[in-house]
């Protein structure tokens, strides 16, 4: 069921350690659930992440999760990690019932601003599944460009249901 969202009322905050399970649950629902345009359930099975991986990410002193809560639940999360001269963007999820209302664009912009302001970076890097042209197009519309770097799909992200699954790296210069 779609819920109406007013972006002007949302508050972005840094996640705390106690948010780890909710972040893991949201990412798995978003990417492995059956609803929403970001689901990968047709091409990948198994969880995308788990609480332990999120807890490890939360321990990284050069990184943080930005989150938004809505109606007493986690609505969105995005991870920003400084890696040398750039920031890595990952673990990006919007609850399926809140998708297609601008929350993803909003959260990505918040993460980019945070990376530039607090980490002092000029370049943002991420990877996406190459076989997700609609997701790549979303990032292209936000100013990301393909780097030409393509790698085999890493097994820790789930079990491919199709052969020759790959990830490609995108970047944005800010």
C-alpha positions in Angstrom: 0.0 0.0 0.0 1.4 3.4 -1.0 1.7 6.0 1.7 1.8 9.7 0.8 5.1 11.4 1.8 5.9 15.1 2.4 9.7 15.5 1.9 9.7 18.9 3.6 8.8 17.3 6.9 11.5 14.6 6.9 14.6 14.7 9.1 17.8 13.1 8.0 19.9 11.8 10.8 23.0 9.6 11.3 22.2 6.0 12.2 23.2 4.6 15.5 24.3 1.1 16.3 20.8 0.1 17.4 19.5 0.8 13.9 21.6 -2.0 12.4 18.8 -4.6 12.3 16.2 -2.2 10.8 18.7 -1.1 8.2 19.4 -4.7 7.3 15.7 -5.5 7.1 15.0 -2.5 4.9 17.8 -3.3 2.5 16.7 -6.9 2.2 13.0 -5.9 1.7 14.0 -3.3 -0.9 16.3 -5.5 -3.0 15.0 -9.0 -2.4 11.3 -8.3 -1.7 8.6 -8.6 -4.3 7.4 -4.9 -4.3 8.9 -1.7 -5.5 10.9 -0.9 -8.6 14.3 -1.6 -7.0 13.7 -5.3 -6.3 16.2 -7.7 -7.7 14.3 -10.8 -6.7 13.9 -12.0 -10.3 17.7 -12.1 -10.8 19.1 -12.7 -7.3 18.1 -14.8 -4.4 19.1 -14.7 -0.8 19.6 -11.8 1.5 21.5 -8.7 0.3 23.0 -8.1 3.7 22.7 -9.0 7.4 22.9 -7.2 10.8 26.5 -8.2 11.2 27.6 -6.6 7.9 25.7 -3.4 8.8 27.2 -3.3 12.3 30.7 -3.6 10.8 29.9 -0.7 8.4 28.6 1.3 11.4 32.0 0.8 13.1 33.9 2.3 10.2 35.2 5.7 11.6 35.3 7.1 8.0 31.7 6.3 7.2 28.1 6.6 8.3 24.6 5.7 7.4 22.1 8.5 6.9 18.5 7.5 7.7 15.0 8.9 7.6 12.2 7.5 9.8 8.6 7.9 8.8 5.5 6.7 10.6 7.6 4.9 13.2 9.6 2.9 10.8 12.8 3.2 8.8 11.9 4.8 5.5 15.3 5.1 3.8 19.0 4.6 4.4 22.2 5.3 2.5 25.8 4.7 3.4 28.6 7.1 2.8 32.2 6.0 3.3 35.3 8.0 2.6 37.9 5.9 0.6 41.0 8.0 -0.1 40.1 10.8 -2.4 36.5 9.8 -3.0 33.3 8.8 -1.1 31.7 5.4 -1.7 27.9 5.4 -1.8 26.1 2.1 -1.0 23.4 0.3 1.0 20.9 2.7 -0.5 17.3 1.7 0.1 13.8 3.3 0.1 10.9 1.4 1.6 8.9 0.0 -1.3 5.7 1.6 -0.1 7.4 5.0 -0.2 9.1 4.7 -3.6 8.4 7.0 -6.6 7.7 10.0 -4.4 11.1 11.7 -4.6 12.6 10.2 -1.4 15.4 8.4 -3.3 16.4 11.6 -5.1 16.2 13.4 -1.8 18.4 10.9 0.1 21.0 10.7 -2.6 21.3 14.5 -2.7 21.6 14.4 1.2 24.4 11.8 1.0 26.2 13.7 -1.7 26.0 17.0 0.2 27.2 15.2 3.4 30.2 13.6 1.6 31.3 16.9 0.1 30.7 18.9 3.3 32.0 16.6 6.0 34.4 14.5 4.0 35.7 17.1 1.6 35.5 14.8 -1.4 35.0 15.8 -5.0 34.2 12.4 -6.4 31.4 9.9 -5.5 31.6 6.2 -6.5 29.1 3.4 -6.4 28.4 0.1 -8.1 25.2 -1.2 -9.5 24.1 -4.4 -11.2 24.8 -4.1 -14.9 21.6 -5.9 -15.7 19.5 -3.2 -14.1 19.3 -0.6 -16.8 16.4 1.3 -15.1 18.6 1.7 -12.0 21.6 2.8 -14.0 19.3 5.3 -15.8 18.2 6.7 -12.4 21.8 7.4 -11.5 22.7 8.8 -14.9 19.8 11.3 -14.4 21.4 12.3 -11.1 24.8 13.0 -12.8 26.6 9.7 -12.4 28.5 8.3 -15.3 29.8 4.8 -16.1 33.5 4.4 -15.5 33.9 1.4 -17.8 34.9 -0.8 -14.9 32.8 -4.0 -14.8 33.3 -6.9 -12.6 31.7 -10.3 -11.9 28.9 -10.2 -9.4 30.3 -10.7 -5.9 28.8 -13.8 -4.2 28.5 -12.1 -0.9 25.6 -10.0 -2.3 23.3 -13.0 -2.9 23.0 -15.9 -5.3 22.5 -15.0 -9.0 19.5 -16.6 -10.7 20.9 -15.7 -14.1 24.3 -16.4 -15.7 27.0 -13.8 -16.3 25.6 -11.3 -13.7 28.0 -8.3 -13.4 28.3 -5.0 -11.5 29.5 -1.8 -13.0 31.0 1.2 -11.3 29.6 4.7 -11.6 31.0 8.0 -10.5 30.0 11.6 -10.1 32.4 14.5 -9.9 31.0 17.3 -7.7 
